[in-house]
């Protein structure tokens, strides 16, 4: 890999510091005692895919698998104006914290805003997550997702698809600002189309898992460090555009100008289009189960 540009070095140091504390000078927020809201929402009885929207300010978000409910868990905050509410309509359930200031950084010290949720695995879900600056640890497992949309400010995010999605996901959209994001086992997400747009940051997109259908991925990123992992046995092609010129390769690739192909031509085809500005891009082709 070529030496980092000075600007990249400065950014990397700044991001490393940001990852440790996520603290800046912000207006003082009045806190009180911890308040915990119990979440226990059933699926709407409509017979169609349920839309679930999670809208939070800065804080921490943990999502795992639940029981027969649509969503259950706890939300704990010590900011009285941040107490969440649940809004239900015929086909949609919204967990919202509309009064929380999404421009704030991740609460630390006195501020607390912790969301610990579990999603149901019984019926299809179209999931939307909107957040400010937050930390998240999300495992979808057996959650049957038909669509997934995530929009956040600055985040430390880890999302794992540890089992194949039983539903075809039409679209997976991820918009983020200056963040550290790891998306693991994306092959299990079973999406048709994926869009990943980011500002400055550090990003790992791992396409391991069971790719069941042809899939297209469009990635657009600014000043960032980007790592793309593709199983060697996946029929994949990666096309590059933009100003990125620091590209390093691991594993075996066939290179033709700005196009990189794995050695496999069998099975569903994964097409990844990357438009990236100044930064570093690492393309890794490796055998499965070696992470």
N, C-alpha and C positions, 0 to 999 in steps of 0.2 A: 504494500500500500504506500502511496506517496505520502510525504510529510504533510501534516495538516497545515492549512493556511492559518496565518495568525488569527484571523477572525474566528475560525473554527475552534482554535485553542482557547481563545477568550470565552467563547460560548460554552465549550465543554466544561471549563472550570466553573462558570456561572451556574450551569445546570446541575453540576455535582453539588454545589452549595445549596441550590434550590431543593434538590432531592432530600437533603438532610433535614431541612427545617420548614420549607415553604412559608417563610415569614417575611413580611415587609411591613412598613409602617402603614397602618390603616386606621380609620376612625374607631375610637373605642366603642365596643358594643356592650350594652348592659346585660349582665348575666344574672341568673337566679339559680334555684335548686334544680337538680336533674328532674326532667319530666319524661316518662316513658309512655309511648303510645303503642298499644298492642294492635297488630295488623292480622286480620283473620277474614279474608275476603273469598267468597265462593265464586265459581265461574257463573257468568250470566247465563240464564236458561234460554238461549236463543238458537242453539244448534249450529251457529256459525263461529268462525275464528274470533276469539276475544282479543281486543286491543288493550294492552296494559301499558300505561305511561307512568314513569318514575321521574319526578321533577324535584330536584333538591338543590340547595345552595352548596357552599363549601363544606367538606366533612369527609367521612369515610363511608364506603358502601361495600357490603359483603353480600353476595348472592350465591345461593346453592340450590339444591333440590329440596322440594317439600313433599307434602302428602297429597291428598285429593283436592286440596284447595287451590284456587288460582294463585294466591300469594298470601303468605303468613310471615310473622316475625315481629320485630320490635324496632322502634325508632326512638332514640334517646337524645335529648338536647337540653342544654341549660340556658338557652336564649328564649325567653317567653314568646317573642314574636315569631319564632321559627317552628312552633308546634305544627305538625303536619295535619292535613285533612284528607279524607277519602271522598272522591266524587265518582258516582256511578251513573252510567246511562245504559241504554239497552245492550250495547255491544262493547262498551269501553269502561275500564276502571282506571282512575287516575289517583296516584299518591302524589300529593303536591305540597310544596313548601314555598308557596308563591311569595311570601313576605321576606324570605331569605335573600340577602344581597349576593347575587352570583358573581359580583366583581371581586369579592373577598378571596384571599388565599385560603388554603386549607386551615381550618381552625386548629390552633394549638394552644397549649397553656391553659388558660381559663375557659376558652370556648370549646363546647362539645356538640357534635352533631353526627351521631353514629346510626347508620341504617344497617340492620342485620336481617336479611330477607331470604325466604325460600320460595321458589316458583313451583307450580304444579307440573306434573308430568302426564296428566290424563287426557288433556285436550289441547289442540293447537293454540299457539299464542303469537300475536304480532307485538313485539316489544319495542318500546321507545324509552331511552334514557337521556335526560337533559340535566346537566349539572354545571356548577361553577368549577372552582378548583377543588379537587378531591383526590383521595386515595381509594382504589377499588381492588377487590379480589373477587373475581366472578368465575364460577364453574357452572356451565350449562348442563353437562351430563346428559340426562335423558329428557331434558325440557324440549318439547316439540315446537320449534320456532319456524314460522312461515315468513317472517320479516324481522329484521333487527336494525334499529337506527340508534346511534349514540352520538351525542353532541356535548362537548365539554370545553371548559376553558383551559386551565393547566392541570395536568393530572399525572399521577403515578398509577398506572393501570396494568393489571394482569388478567387476561381472559383466557380460559381454557375450555375447549370442546373435547372433553375426555371420552365421549362416546359419539358414535354417528347419529346425527340428527335424523329422526324418523320421518320428518316432513321435508319437502323441498322448500328451501328458503329462496324466495324470489329475489330479494335484494338484501344486502348487508352494507349499510352506509355508516362510516365513521368519520366525523369531523372533530378535530382537536386543535388546540393552540400549541403552546410550548410545553411539551409533555415527554414523559417516559412511558412507552406503551409496549407491552408484549402480548401478542395474539398467538396462542399456541394451538396446534392441531386444527388449523383452519380447514383441512381436507374433510374433517368430520362435520363441518357446519352445513354442508350440502347446499351451498348457495349456487344460483345461476350467475348473478352479477354481484361484484363487490366494488365499492368506491371507498378509498382511504385518502383523506385530505388532511394535511397537517402543516403546522408552522415549524419553527425551529424545535429540535428535540432529538431524542434517541428512540429508535423504533425497531422492533423485531417482529417480523411476520413469518410465522412458521406454518407451511402448508402441508405438514404431515397429516396422516389420517387416511380415511377411505374416501377417495374421490370417486363419486358415483355417476357424475355427469359432466359434460363439458362446462367449463366455468371461465368467466372473464373477470379480470381484476384491473382496475384503473387506480394508480397511485400518483398523487401529486404532493410534493413536499418541498419546503424551502430549505434553509440552512439546517442540515440535520445529518445524523449518522443513521443509516438505514441498513438493516440486515434482513435478507430474504433467504429462507431455508426451504428447499424443495427436495422431496425424496427422489433419489436417483432413478427409481423405477417409474416415476410419474412422467407422462407425456407432456412436457412443459416447454413453453417458449417465452422468453422475457425480452421485451423491446424497450430500448432506452431513448429518451429525448430530453431536451433541456441542457443546462450547463454543467451537469455533473461530469467530472473527468477523473475522479479518484475511485476507480472500480477495481476491486480485488476479487479473485475467484478461488474457491475451494471445491475440490471434487472435479469431476470430468464434465466439461462443457464443449459444445461445438459453437464456435464463435464466427459470425459473419457480420462484419461492420458493427452495428449497434444491436445486434440480435444474438441472443444466447439460448441454446437449446440443450436439454438433457439428452442422454443417449437412448432413451426409450421413445418409441413411436406407437406403443400399444395402449389401449384403454382410453378413457376420457381425456380430453385435451384441456390443459390449463394454460390460458393466455394471460400474461401479466404485462401491462403497459405502465412504464414508470417515467414520469415527467418530474425531474428533480433539479433544483438549483445547485448552488455551491454546497458541497458536503462530501460525505464518504458513503459509498455503496459497497456492501459485501454480498456476493452471491454464493450460496453454499448448496451444492448437490451432494447428498449423502444417503446412505442406506437407512431404511426405516429403523426406528427403535434404538437410535444411537445418540439421542439427545441427552 
